[in-house]
């Protein structure tokens, strides 16, 4: 999860006033009415049409290379890839509700709510951030056995663009090892922390045959937004939104309030809340995981 920023928020209008966005904060995008400049040392950079982010450095903002008016934008690696990648819902009338940075204290309650609503979601899990993934093995199994998709968000949520080749490999392989021990799977999908990508990240993940996905709608729960402020962003969307929303089950308010609300909002919009792979037309057998085996009871190797 991105660093929570201490900012003056006017939630009545959901805007920032006379302020600069902080490190990793949003600074632009379709529908954005807040600050469009960043604090010193950070540059407002286009991540996708809907989301511009304050990233380290002073390089001029980039622009998306894919046509933002294309109804369904989706890329697989390896490809001839400009980056960053933005992904919009590909299968009509579906939404892929995604949660990052768990499993954590409130994830089990969120799973119960999603199951009760008869919807599926995608969890981009980390190995060690707020807690150790091995300590939440039962929660992870609960999500997996309930039909939710488990995908990679790396081992410890480091910005991959700042990692050496060996550091990047460690971030990927340590989480793979944990998921093999707990579930017997290797995920095929990955979301880079902060959406961060550069040529090294793109080429490495491509070589590992990962399908890399970001988001095209940000709830801004990580940015200090209240549940009602995030809900207002959803309610401002049109009748046929094609979105993959970013949210974080490591946040109590998201896991217990916003996540269940999104599931009901989707139903009211006539959308089917499905796994990411299904939303993007990849629901064929084996589309989510490699079944590698090796799952078993906890032993002395289950440690962070």
Secondary structure, 3 states (H helix, E strand, C coil): CCCCCCCCEECCCCEECCCCECCCCEEECCCCCCCCCECCCEEEEEEECCEEEEEECCCCCCCCCCCCCCCCCCCCCCCCCCCCCCCCCCCCCEECCEEECCCCCCHHHHHHHHHHCCCCCEEEECCECCCEHHHHHHHHHHHHHCCCEEEECCCCCCCHHHCCHHHHHHHHHHHHHHHHHHHCEEECEECCHHHCCCHHHHHHHHHCCCEECCCCEECCHHHCCCHHHHHHHHHCCCCCCCCCEEEECCCHHHHHHHHHHHHHHHHHCCCEECCHHHHCCCCCCCCCEEECCCCCCCCCCCCC
